[in-house]
Amino acid sequence: MVFQDYALYPHMTVVDNIAYPLKVKRVAKAERHRTAAEAGASLQLEATMERRPGQLSGGQQQRVALARAVAYRPQVFLFDEPLSNLDARLRLEARSFLKRLQRELGTTTVYVTHDQSEALALADRMAVMDAGRVRQLGTPVEVFRRPANLFVAGFIGSTPMNLLEATVDDGGLRVGRSRLPLPADAGPHLAAGDKVVVGVRPEYAELATGERPGAIAGEVTLLESLGSAFLVSVESDGVRAQVAVPEGRQPAVGDHAFLVPDPERLLVYRKDDGELVGAGQPAQDAAAQGLRATPP
């Protein structure tokens, strides 16, 4: 196990911290120090092996905790928010390191985090939980592209998904004064007049300056720089939606614009229970249905 606070013994050197679980298992001293040295070297800790935790940076302490777990050679790793105490840059470096480590060791790893970006980057399979209940279980791509409910849709994604109240209207979706296409897989499950929520990610839309069918027409009210792209907010009669555009192609605040969602990426959720509508709903493992976590 690797904890949020690393749980290192302050009076022990790095090599002794790494070797301690092996000492508990009564592994011979020479063997446990050899194993600890190998685990430390795999995490670039060779120069710190005789130091104590108080002489290390946060990133080094995190690597010591990881080396201790690796040296034990477990069947399963449990990481409980191991990167939460690191600064932003070190978190990114450590995240890449953990991904490589897991691939090299091939050990089943359970990783607990509140950071959805970490979950998307690290997971082969992820479970999104809310109030002790599994709300969706699937690969990161499945969860990102087709969130199973409004909770997951609003939680997953570095830029929030546009979630717009709409009314089903003669084969389409009425959003304010704009009209969007009704996804084919959702149509058979809805009737005219139904109140729904339309979901579309800013990354799955484009910005047009001329009128386009299936677009949200409005005024550009806000520009947010994301570095290589801009997040553009378009508002019309209380409806606000965002679209990501490449740097250099952003409009000016006050411009009239049309936000055009990719019709293949539009999602429709029932307003009453927040569940995704459509035949292509993400498959949920039977074990996840109604599953609740046991309180600590």
CORDA-V20999 format. One line per field, one symbol per residue. ss: DSSP state (A for helix, B for strand, O for the rest). A space follows every 50 residues. Layout:
BEGIN
ss->???
END
This chain:
BEGIN
ss->OBOOOOOOOOOOBAAAAAAAAAAAOOOOAAAAAAAAAAAAAAOOOAAAOO OBAAAOOAAAAAAAAAAAAAAAOOOBBBBBOOOOOOOAAAAAAAAAAAAA AAAAAOOBBBBBOOOAAAAAAAOOOBBBBBOOBBBBBBOAAAAAAOOOBA AAAAAOOOOOOBBBBBBBBOOBBBBOOBBBBOOAAAAOOOOOOOBBBBBB OAAABBBBOOOOOOBBBBBBBBBBBOOOBBBBBBBBOOBBBBBBBBOOOO OOOOOBBBBBBOAAAOBBBBOOOOBBOOOOOOOOOAAAOOOBOOOO
END
